[in-house]
Amino acid sequence: MAEDTAAGSPHPAVADGGPGQDNRTESRAAGGNGDHGHGHGASQASFWGLVVGSIGVVYGDIGTSPLYAFREAVVAATGHGATGTPSREIVLGVLSLILWSLILIITGKYVLLLLRADDKGEGGILTLVALAQRAMGKPSYMIALLGMAGAAMFYGDAAITPAISVLSALEGLKLVTPVFEPYILPLTVVVIIGLFAVQSHGTASVARYFGPICIVWFLAMAVTGAIHIADDLGVFHAFNPYYGLVFIANNGTIGLLALGAVFLAVTGGEALYTDLGHFGRKPIQWAWFGLVFPALTLNYLGQGAMVLADPSKLTNPFYLLAPSWALLPMVILATLATIIASQAVITGAFSLSRQAIQLGLLPRMAIRHTSEEQAGQIYMPAINWGLLIGVLTLVLLFKSSSSLASAYGIAVTATMFITAVLAWFVVRRLWKWNIMLALVVMVPLIVIHLIFFGANMLKLVDGGWVPLVIGAVIMFLMLTWRKGTAILADKTRRIEVPLVDLLKSFDKRPPHQVAGTAVFLTSDQSYAPASLLHNLKHNKVLHEHNVFLAVKTVDVPRLPDAERISYEKINERFSRLTVRFGYMETPHVPKALIACKKYGLKFDMMSTSFFLSRRHLKASGKLGMPLWQDYIFIGLAVNANSASDYFHLPTGRVVEVGTQVTI
């Protein structure tokens, strides 16, 4: 038995502005400030609190990249593994590529450009899709498809980040003493299981420590790196992009393999944009320029100078920067930093999944709020345990951070390339940049991402297929859900009765009336809901007041209460009510109904019944999808969270009416 995925739920076509989407909202001004709800009128203490918070959450992922990025890039460049001796040209070339990747991709694209591409203060790839759709002025299936691909690839990244981060941190234990080496893998498994196990309790109580811990982490990286720069002051030549370009030009395939590893240094870039709504543009920018970028630069320069002076240190240049007495504290600090980085990715997966559900790209799933103060603190059991299985599988399959590094990068480069393409539509159509400025700024970024993607594709056989498979599966499920719900909605419309015709029949032969209010959830208020028709058929009664309720998702992150409700009185017994939610909000119908008092509607939950249609789906393979895909869609629908739970309807006041539909 599967619940009707069309009635009373986010419409499957909202992802590309298709029928069912409410587009009443106005476009943002070109280059919004990204500080909506954060910066204006806030105290200095509040601002610096956001800066500290962003250091922990936004930069956790990119802040752990020095653990493995430089090592893996130089090892790939030598072509002989970690036992090879890197030349001076290789070290300076790799270091130059890392520094300029941080400058062009993180600083230029994300910190300075994309942080301005906000939608009422919110960021992320699905927000960029909404902005690009708005910029086009009409629904674009291609933009919707790009958004789905980028979102799907994010899940591949979300599975690999905790695995490679925690493994790379704990691998420092074998430098403390070789006795720890057999315990690195079991400890990694324990840390990861513990991390996912506490998600249901929320992270609000410990999140306040994320920022301070990461500040200590970045300062420790900066100090250990700065100390070793004196090992070879020639390392400053890496700021000259000539060394990076010559390295790529002279090393062919090996140079591209190294470039794929260089990308590990910028893998946390998407978090900058995704977490825009939590911290605002200015705090994220201040954190980057004031601490994160200088600390990363000093650490990479220190690793480079140390390896130039002593190539044998390439075995683990990050930990060998620290003096022997500080090695164990550095491992502990690195483990804490990687846990925080993993937490940021997990939270991002929850937020992205909620957006995808609201936009009709995924079936309804249980969403629990874990904090009364912060609306963004949510927990999704299905996503949490699915990610845990994926992360543990990767850890046990690859067993080391070096092996996992081959799998890392493809998903992130694909997502970054998609964001660059979507950003083209925003800067050109929404911000009205002239063609020359758009070409000068955006084309180099798109080309750089294409080169990085091509370089990472060389790692396809060595493990790069993993995130691609994860992303492909997620995207296939999104497309199946989207197409299946559209087929179901179309089939439902064919058998439903126009509301006007039904009301005319009531004038001729009014059914028996009972006291109370009946709320019928529907996605199309011009047709009589199946739940109403079956209630009349079986119970042969009509309530005193009948409300046709449509729950819509709009293309803005959050909606003011004043714009949430639309009400239309049809006659004395019937009315239409539309409740709107932003794609970043969790629909809570009872709370929204409280706002109906201004229309003279007062819902007494003890005398109100909510009627839902529940569809028993039967596969036919004849309505647009092959039979096997019909079964997958039915499986998704059967396991979807019920509408009564998803919309927080009072369980004792819900009546479900079932019918069979062949799709």
C-alpha positions in Angstrom: 0.0 0.0 0.0 1.4 3.4 -1.0 0.1 6.8 0.0 -1.0 9.1 -2.7 2.1 11.0 -3.6 0.2 13.8 -5.4 -2.5 14.7 -2.9 -1.4 17.1 -0.3 2.3 16.7 -1.0 5.0 18.7 -2.7 4.3 18.6 -6.4 6.8 16.5 -8.4 7.3 19.3 -11.0 8.4 22.0 -8.7 12.0 21.4 -9.4 11.8 23.0 -12.8 9.0 25.4 -12.1 6.4 23.1 -13.7 2.7 22.9 -12.9 2.0 22.9 -9.2 4.7 25.3 -8.2 3.7 28.5 -6.6 5.7 31.3 -8.2 4.3 34.3 -6.4 7.6 35.4 -5.0 9.6 38.2 -6.5 13.2 38.0 -7.7 16.0 39.1 -5.6 18.0 42.1 -6.5 21.2 41.4 -8.4 23.9 40.2 -6.2 22.0 39.9 -2.9 23.9 40.5 0.3 23.8 37.0 1.6 23.4 38.4 5.2 19.7 38.1 5.4 18.6 37.8 9.0 22.2 37.9 10.3 24.2 41.1 9.8 21.7 43.9 10.0 21.5 45.5 13.4 23.4 42.6 15.0 25.8 43.5 17.8 29.6 43.1 17.4 29.5 40.1 19.7 26.9 38.4 17.6 28.9 39.1 14.4 32.1 37.6 15.9 30.1 34.7 17.3 29.0 34.0 13.7 32.6 34.3 12.5 33.8 31.7 15.2 30.8 29.4 14.3 31.6 29.5 10.6 35.2 28.5 11.3 34.0 25.3 12.9 31.1 24.4 10.5 31.9 26.0 7.1 35.6 25.4 7.1 35.8 22.0 8.8 36.2 20.1 5.6 38.7 22.2 3.8 40.6 22.6 7.1 41.4 18.9 7.2 42.6 18.7 3.6 46.3 19.5 4.6 46.3 16.1 6.3 46.6 14.4 2.9 46.3 16.8 -0.1 49.9 17.8 -0.5 51.2 14.3 0.2 48.9 12.7 -2.3 49.6 15.3 -5.0 53.4 15.0 -4.7 53.2 11.2 -4.5 51.1 11.1 -7.7 53.6 13.6 -9.4 56.6 11.4 -8.7 55.0 8.4 -10.4 56.8 6.0 -8.0 54.5 6.1 -5.0 55.6 7.4 -1.5 59.0 5.8 -2.0 59.9 8.1 -4.9 62.1 11.2 -4.4 60.3 14.3 -5.6 62.3 16.9 -7.6 62.3 20.6 -6.7 60.3 21.3 -9.8 57.6 18.8 -8.7 57.3 20.2 -5.2 57.1 23.8 -6.3 54.8 22.9 -9.2 52.4 21.0 -6.9 52.5 23.7 -4.2 51.9 26.4 -6.8 48.8 24.5 -8.1 47.5 24.1 -4.5 47.9 27.8 -3.7 46.4 29.0 -6.9 43.5 26.6 -6.6 42.8 28.1 -3.2 43.0 31.6 -4.7 40.9 31.1 -7.8 38.3 28.5 -6.7 37.8 29.1 -3.0 38.6 32.8 -2.8 37.5 34.0 -6.2 34.5 31.7 -7.0 33.1 31.0 -3.6 34.1 33.7 -1.1 33.8 36.6 -3.5 31.3 35.5 -6.1 28.9 32.8 -5.1 28.4 34.1 -1.6 26.6 37.0 -3.3 24.3 34.5 -5.1 21.9 34.1 -2.2 18.1 33.6 -2.1 16.8 35.5 0.9 20.1 34.7 2.6 20.2 31.0 1.7 22.8 29.2 -0.4 23.5 25.8 -1.8 23.2 24.2 -5.2 19.4 23.8 -5.1 19.2 27.5 -4.2 21.4 28.3 -7.2 19.0 26.2 -9.4 16.1 28.3 -8.1 18.0 31.5 -9.0 18.9 30.2 -12.4 15.3 29.2 -13.1 14.2 32.7 -12.1 16.9 34.2 -14.3 15.7 32.2 -17.3 12.1 33.5 -16.8 10.6 30.2 -17.7 11.0 26.5 -16.6 14.1 24.9 -17.9 14.4 21.1 -17.7 18.1 21.3 -18.4 18.7 23.5 -15.3 16.6 21.2 -13.2 18.6 18.2 -14.5 21.9 20.0 -13.6 20.6 20.7 -10.1 19.6 17.0 -9.6 23.0 15.9 -10.8 24.8 18.3 -8.5 22.7 17.3 -5.5 23.2 13.6 -6.3 26.9 14.0 -6.5 26.9 15.7 -3.1 25.9 12.4 -1.5 29.0 10.7 -2.9 31.1 13.5 -1.3 29.1 13.1 1.9 30.0 9.4 2.1 33.7 9.8 1.4 34.5 12.9 3.5 34.0 11.2 7.0 35.9 8.1 5.8 39.0 9.8 4.4 39.1 12.5 7.1 38.9 10.3 10.2 41.3 7.7 8.6 43.9 10.3 7.7 43.7 11.8 11.3 44.1 8.5 13.1 46.9 7.3 10.8 49.1 9.8 12.7 49.0 7.3 15.6 51.5 5.0 13.8 54.0 7.9 13.8 53.6 8.1 17.6 54.4 4.4 17.9 54.1 1.5 15.4 52.2 -0.4 18.1 49.1 1.6 17.2 49.1 0.6 13.5 46.8 -2.5 13.8 44.3 -0.5 15.7 43.9 2.4 13.2 41.1 0.8 11.2 39.0 -0.5 14.2 39.4 2.9 15.9 38.2 4.6 12.7 35.1 2.4 12.6 34.4 3.1 16.3 34.7 6.9 15.8 32.5 6.9 12.8 29.8 4.7 14.4 29.8 7.0 17.4 29.6 10.1 15.2 26.5 8.8 13.4 24.9 7.3 16.6 24.7 10.7 18.4 23.0 12.5 15.4 19.5 11.7 16.8 20.3 13.7 19.9 21.2 16.8 17.9 24.5 18.7 17.9 23.3 22.0 19.3 24.8 21.2 22.7 28.3 20.5 21.3 28.3 22.8 18.3 29.3 25.7 20.4 32.7 24.1 20.8 33.2 23.4 17.1 34.4 27.0 16.4 36.9 27.2 19.2 38.3 23.8 18.5 38.8 24.6 14.9 40.4 27.9 15.7 43.0 26.0 17.8 43.4 23.6 14.9 44.0 26.3 12.3 46.4 28.1 14.6 48.3 24.9 15.2 48.5 24.3 11.5 49.7 27.9 10.9 52.4 27.7 13.6 53.8 24.2 12.6 53.9 25.3 9.0 55.5 28.7 9.7 58.3 27.1 11.7 59.4 24.9 8.7 59.2 27.6 6.0 62.8 28.5 7.0 63.8 25.0 5.9 63.9 26.3 2.3 62.8 29.9 1.7 62.7 29.1 -2.0 59.3 27.7 -1.3 57.9 31.2 -1.8 58.5 30.8 -5.6 55.3 28.7 -5.5 53.3 31.9 -5.5 54.4 32.3 -9.1 51.8 30.4 -11.2 54.5 29.8 -13.8 55.8 26.8 -11.8 52.3 25.2 -11.7 51.7 25.7 -15.5 55.2 24.4 -16.4 54.7 21.3 -14.2 51.4 20.5 -16.0 52.8 21.1 -19.4 55.9 19.0 -18.9 54.4 15.9 -17.1 51.6 14.7 -19.3 49.4 12.1 -17.7 51.4 12.1 -14.5 50.8 15.8 -14.3 47.0 15.3 -14.7 47.1 12.6 -12.0 48.8 15.1 -9.7 46.3 17.7 -10.6 43.5 15.4 -9.6 45.2 15.0 -6.2 45.7 18.8 -5.9 41.9 19.2 -6.0 41.8 17.5 -2.6 43.0 20.9 -1.2 39.7 22.6 -2.2 37.1 19.8 -1.5 35.4 21.8 1.2 34.5 24.6 -1.1 30.8 23.7 -1.5 30.3 24.0 2.2 31.0 27.7 1.9 27.9 28.2 -0.2 25.7 25.6 1.4 26.1 27.1 4.9 25.5 30.7 3.8 22.1 30.7 5.4 23.4 29.7 8.8 26.1 32.4 9.1 25.8 35.1 6.5 28.2 36.3 3.8 30.4 38.7 5.9 31.2 36.3 8.8 32.2 33.6 6.3 34.4 36.0 4.4 36.0 37.4 7.5 36.8 33.9 8.8 38.4 33.0 5.4 40.6 36.0 5.0 41.3 36.5 8.7 42.3 33.0 9.7 41.5 30.0 7.4 43.3 31.1 4.2 46.5 32.3 6.0 46.6 29.1 8.1 46.2 26.8 5.1 48.8 28.8 3.1 51.4 28.7 5.9 50.8 25.0 6.5 51.2 24.0 2.8 54.3 26.2 2.5 55.7 24.6 5.6 55.1 21.1 4.2 56.7 22.1 0.9 59.8 23.6 2.5 60.3 20.6 4.7 60.0 18.1 1.8 62.4 20.3 -0.3 64.9 20.1 2.6 64.3 16.4 3.3 62.4 14.4 0.7 62.1 11.4 3.1 59.5 13.4 5.1 57.0 12.8 2.2 55.7 9.7 4.1 53.5 12.0 6.2 54.6 15.6 5.9 51.6 17.0 7.8 52.4 15.3 11.1 56.1 15.5 10.7 55.8 19.3 10.8 55.1 18.9 14.5 57.9 18.3 17.0 57.9 14.8 18.6 56.4 16.0 21.9 53.4 17.6 20.1 52.7 14.6 17.8 50.1 12.9 20.1 48.2 16.2 20.9 48.2 17.0 17.2 46.7 13.6 16.4 44.0 14.1 19.0 43.3 17.7 17.7 43.2 16.4 14.1 40.7 13.7 15.1 38.5 16.3 16.7 38.8 18.5 13.6 37.9 15.6 11.2 34.9 14.7 13.4 33.7 18.3 13.1 34.3 18.3 9.3 32.3 15.1 9.1 29.5 16.6 11.2 29.3 19.5 8.8 28.9 17.2 5.8 26.3 15.1 7.6 24.3 18.2 8.5 24.6 19.4 4.9 23.2 16.0 3.7 20.2 16.4 6.1 19.6 20.0 4.8 20.0 19.1 1.1 17.6 16.1 1.6 14.9 18.3 3.1 15.2 20.7 0.2 15.0 17.8 -2.3 11.9 16.4 -0.6 10.2 19.8 -0.6 11.1 20.2 -4.3 9.6 16.8 -5.1 12.9 15.1 -6.0 12.8 12.6 -3.2 9.9 10.8 -1.3 8.8 12.1 2.0 11.2 11.0 4.9 10.9 11.5 8.6 12.4 14.8 9.7 13.0 15.5 13.4 14.0 18.8 14.9 16.8 18.5 17.5 16.9 22.1 18.7 14.2 24.4 19.8 16.4 27.4 19.1 17.8 26.6 15.7 15.4 25.7 12.9 18.3 24.3 10.8 19.1 21.6 13.4 17.3 18.5 12.0 17.8 14.8 12.0 16.7 12.4 9.3 17.0 8.7 10.3 16.9 7.3 6.8 19.7 9.6 5.5 21.8 9.1 8.7 21.9 5.3 8.6 22.2 5.2 4.8 25.3 7.4 5.1 26.7 5.4 7.9 26.5 2.2 5.9 28.1 4.0 2.9 31.0 5.4 5.0 31.7 2.1 6.8 31.7 0.3 3.5 34.3 2.7 2.1 36.5 2.5 5.2 36.5 -1.3 5.1 36.9 -1.4 1.3 39.8 1.0 0.9 41.4 0.7 4.4 43.7 3.8 4.1 43.4 7.5 3.4 45.8 7.1 0.4 43.5 4.5 -1.2 40.4 6.6 -0.5 42.1 9.7 -2.1 41.7 8.0 -5.5 37.9 7.9 -4.9 37.7 11.4 -3.7 37.4 14.4 -6.1 35.3 13.2 -9.0 32.0 13.9 -7.2 33.2 17.3 -5.9 34.6 18.4 -9.2 31.4 17.5 -10.9 29.3 19.5 -8.4 31.7 22.5 -8.6 31.5 22.4 -12.4 27.7 22.4 -12.3 27.6 25.3 -9.8 29.9 27.2 -12.2 27.6 26.6 -15.1 24.5 27.6 -13.1 26.3 30.7 -11.9 26.7 31.7 -15.5 22.9 32.0 -15.9 22.7 34.0 -12.7 25.4 36.6 -13.4 24.3 37.0 -17.0 20.5 36.9 -16.7 19.7 37.8 -13.1 22.6 40.2 -12.3 22.7 41.6 -15.8 26.5 41.5 -16.2 27.6 42.5 -19.7 28.8 39.7 -21.9 32.5 40.6 -21.7 32.6 40.7 -17.9 30.7 37.4 -17.7 33.1 35.8 -20.2 36.2 37.1 -18.4 35.1 35.9 -15.0 33.1 32.8 -15.6 34.7 31.1 -18.6 38.1 30.6 -16.9 36.4 29.2 -13.8 34.3 26.7 -16.0 37.5 25.7 -17.9 39.4 25.2 -14.6 36.7 22.9 -13.3 36.6 21.0 -16.6 40.4 20.4 -16.4 40.1 19.3 -12.7 37.2 17.0 -13.6 39.2 15.4 -16.5 42.2 15.0 -14.2 40.1 13.2 -11.6 38.5 11.0 -14.2 41.9 9.4 -14.6 41.3 7.9 -11.1 38.1 6.2 -12.3 39.5 2.7 -12.2 41.4 3.2 -8.9 38.2 4.1 -7.0 36.8 7.1 -8.7 33.9 5.0 -9.8 32.6 4.9 -6.2 31.2 8.5 -5.9 30.0 8.3 -9.5 28.0 5.1 -8.7 26.5 6.7 -5.6 25.6 9.8 -7.5 24.2 7.9 -10.4 22.0 5.8 -8.1 20.7 8.9 -6.3 20.0 10.7 -9.5 18.2 7.7 -11.0 16.0 7.5 -7.8 15.3 11.3 -8.2 14.3 10.9 -11.8 12.2 7.9 -11.1 10.4 9.6 -8.2 9.8 12.7 -10.2 8.5 10.9 -13.3 6.4 8.4 -11.2 4.7 11.1 -9.3 3.9 13.0 -12.5 2.4 9.8 -14.0 0.4 9.2 -10.9 -0.9 12.8 -10.8 -1.9 12.6 -14.5 -3.7 9.2 -13.9 -5.5 10.6 -10.9 -6.7 13.7 -12.9 -8.3 11.4 -15.5 -10.5 9.7 -12.9 -11.3 12.7 -10.7 -14.4 14.9 -11.0 -14.2 18.6 -11.6 -15.1 20.4 -8.4 -17.6 22.7 -10.1 -19.6 19.7 -11.4 -19.6 18.1 -7.9 -20.9 21.2 -6.2 -23.7 21.5 -8.8 -24.8 17.9 -8.0 -25.0 18.9 -4.3 -27.4 21.7 -5.1 -29.7 19.1 -6.7 -29.3 16.3 -4.2 -27.6 17.5 -1.0 -26.1 14.7 1.1 -26.8 14.2 4.8 -24.9 16.8 6.9 -22.9 16.2 10.1 -21.4 18.7 12.5 -17.7 19.6 12.4 -15.0 20.6 9.8 -13.5 18.3 7.2 -10.1 19.2 5.7 -9.4 17.3 2.4 -5.7 17.4 1.3 -5.3 17.8 -2.4 -2.7 19.1 -4.9 -5.2 20.5 -7.3 -8.1 22.4 -5.9 -10.0 22.5 -9.2 -10.9 18.8 -8.8 -12.7 17.0 -6.1 -10.2 15.0 -4.0 -10.6 11.2 -4.2 -10.9 11.2 -0.4 -14.0 13.3 -0.6 -15.6 11.1 -3.2 -14.9 8.0 -1.3 -16.2 9.5 1.9 -19.4 10.3 0.2 -19.6 6.9 -1.4 -19.1 4.9 1.8 -20.3 7.1 4.6 -22.9 9.1 2.5 -22.4 12.2 4.7 -20.9 15.7 4.3 -19.5 17.8 7.0 -20.9 21.2 7.9 -17.7 22.9 6.8 -15.4 21.5 4.1 -12.0 22.8 3.3 -9.9 21.8 0.3 -6.3 22.2 1.5 -3.3 22.4 -0.8 0.2 22.4 0.6 2.6 24.2 -1.8 6.4 24.6 -1.9 7.5 28.0 -3.2 10.9 28.8 -4.8 12.2 30.8 -1.8 14.0 29.3 1.3 11.5 30.6 3.9 8.2 32.4 3.7 6.9 35.2 6.0 3.8 34.2 7.9 1.9 37.0 6.1 2.4 35.3 2.8 1.8 31.7 4.0 -2.0 31.5 3.7 -4.4 32.0 0.8 -8.1 31.5 1.4 -11.1 31.5 -0.9 -14.7 31.0 0.1 -16.6 29.0 -2.5 -20.0 29.0 -0.7 -21.4 28.6 2.8 -20.1 25.0 3.1 -17.0 24.9 0.9 -13.7 26.8 0.8 -10.2 26.6 -0.7 -7.2 27.0 1.5 -3.6 27.1 0.3 -0.7 26.8 2.7 2.8 27.7 1.4 6.2 26.7 2.7 9.7 27.6 1.6 12.0 24.8 0.3 14.1 25.1 3.5 11.1 24.8 5.8 9.6 21.7 7.3 5.8 21.8 6.7 3.7 22.0 9.9 0.1 22.3 8.8 -1.5 22.7 12.3 0.7 25.7 13.1 0.0 27.3 9.8 -3.7 26.9 10.3 -3.5 29.1 13.4 -2.9 32.0 10.9 -6.3 31.4 9.4 -8.0 33.3 12.2 -7.7 36.6 10.2 -10.0 35.0 7.6 -12.6 34.2 10.2 -11.5 30.5 10.1 -11.0 28.9 13.5 -9.9 25.3 13.4 -10.8 23.4 16.6 -8.7 20.3 16.3 -11.1 18.3 18.4 -13.9 18.8 15.8 -11.8 18.8 12.7 -11.1 15.7 10.6 -8.3 15.5 8.0 -9.1 13.3 5.0 -6.2 11.8 3.0 -6.2 9.7 -0.1 -4.2 6.5 0.1 -3.3 4.9 -3.1 -2.7 1.2 -3.6 -0.3 1.3 -6.6 -0.2 -1.4 -9.1 2.6 -1.6 -11.8 1.7 -1.9 -15.5 4.8 -0.7 -17.3 2.5 1.0 -19.9 2.2 4.6 -18.7 5.7 6.0 -19.4 8.1 3.9 -17.4 9.2 0.2 -17.9 7.7 -2.3 -15.5 10.9 -2.7 -13.4 11.0 1.1 -12.9 7.4 1.1 -11.9 8.3 -1.4 -9.1 11.1 0.8 -7.9 8.8 3.8 -7.8 6.2 1.8 -5.9 8.9 0.7 -3.4 9.9 4.3 -2.8 6.2 5.3 -2.3 5.5 2.4 0.1 8.5 3.4 2.2 7.8 7.1 2.1 6.8 8.8 5.4 3.1 9.2 5.7 1.5 12.5 4.9 0.0 12.7 8.4 3.5 12.5 10.0 5.2 14.7 7.4 2.7 17.5 7.7 2.4 16.9 11.5 -1.3 16.3 11.5 -2.9 15.2 14.8 -3.0 11.4 14.4 -6.3 11.0 16.2 -8.0 13.3 13.6 -6.8 11.7 10.4 -9.0 9.5 8.1 -7.3 7.7 5.2 -9.4 6.5 2.3 -7.8 3.9 0.0 -8.2 3.2 -3.7 -6.2 1.2 -6.2 -4.4 3.0 -9.1 -2.5 1.3 -11.9 0.6 3.2 -13.1 
